[in-house]
Amino acid sequence: MVKTARRNLKAELGQEAKLALARSVADTNHLAVHGGVSTIIMGPSGGNTCEANEWVDTESLPKITRAIVKTVLDLLGTI
């Protein structure tokens, strides 16, 4: 799953994606902890995450959306 996501992120962003293993407070925790489902969080560029004045670079939205869709399709084996 990670290799597929990295490949699609690189194709869309034109550079290697930065990866991090971290604890967080996110909805994905319910899937991972309670459901035992592996998760990856991929999102747009921005700043001040979960803080005052959080912002999103709207130009990054189409790129990350395409990477997510391509990753899901690849994992489902539809392309």
N, C-alpha and C positions, 0 to 999 in steps of 0.2 A: 504494500500500500504506500509506504513512504517513497520507494523508488519511483513508482508511477506518479505520485504527486510532485516529486522533485523534477522529474522529466518535463511534466506539463507546466510547472511554474517557470522553469528555465526557458522553455519555448515561448511562453507569453511575456516574461519579464526581460528576456535577453541576457540574463545573468543567473548565477547560482543563487538559490534561495537560502537565507539564513535559517538554520534549524536550531531549536532549543527544546530541551526537555525541562518542563517546569510544572510546578503545582499552581493551580489557579482556581478561581471561583468562576466557573462557567457552566452552561447547560450541558456541555459535553461530559461533565463529571457524572451526571446521572446515567448516561449511556455506558460509560466506562466502569464506574463503580457498581451500580445496581444491576446493569444489564450484562456486564462482562464483554462489552463491545469495544474494540480498539477504536480510537478516535484520533483525528488530526484536525488542528485548527488552522485554517488558511483564511486570511482576511486582507483587506485593502491597506495601503500605506496611510499613515497618519501620525498622530502624536497625542501625548497626555492621556494614554489609555486608562480608563476608569478613574480619571481625575477631573478636576475643574478644567474647563475649556478644552475638553476632548474634541479632536477634529479628524476628519477623513479627507484624504486627497481624492477628490471625485474622479480625477483622470485615471486613478488606479483601479476603479471599480470594474470597467469592462474587461481589463486584463485578468484580474483575479477571478471574475465570474467565468470567463472562458476556461481558465485553468481548472477551476472546480468542476465545471461541467465535463470537460474532457477527461478528468480523473475519474469521475463517477462512471462515465461511459466506458472507459478503458477497463475499470474494475468489473463492470457488468459484462464485458466482452462483446459490446455492440459495435465497436469500430476496429 
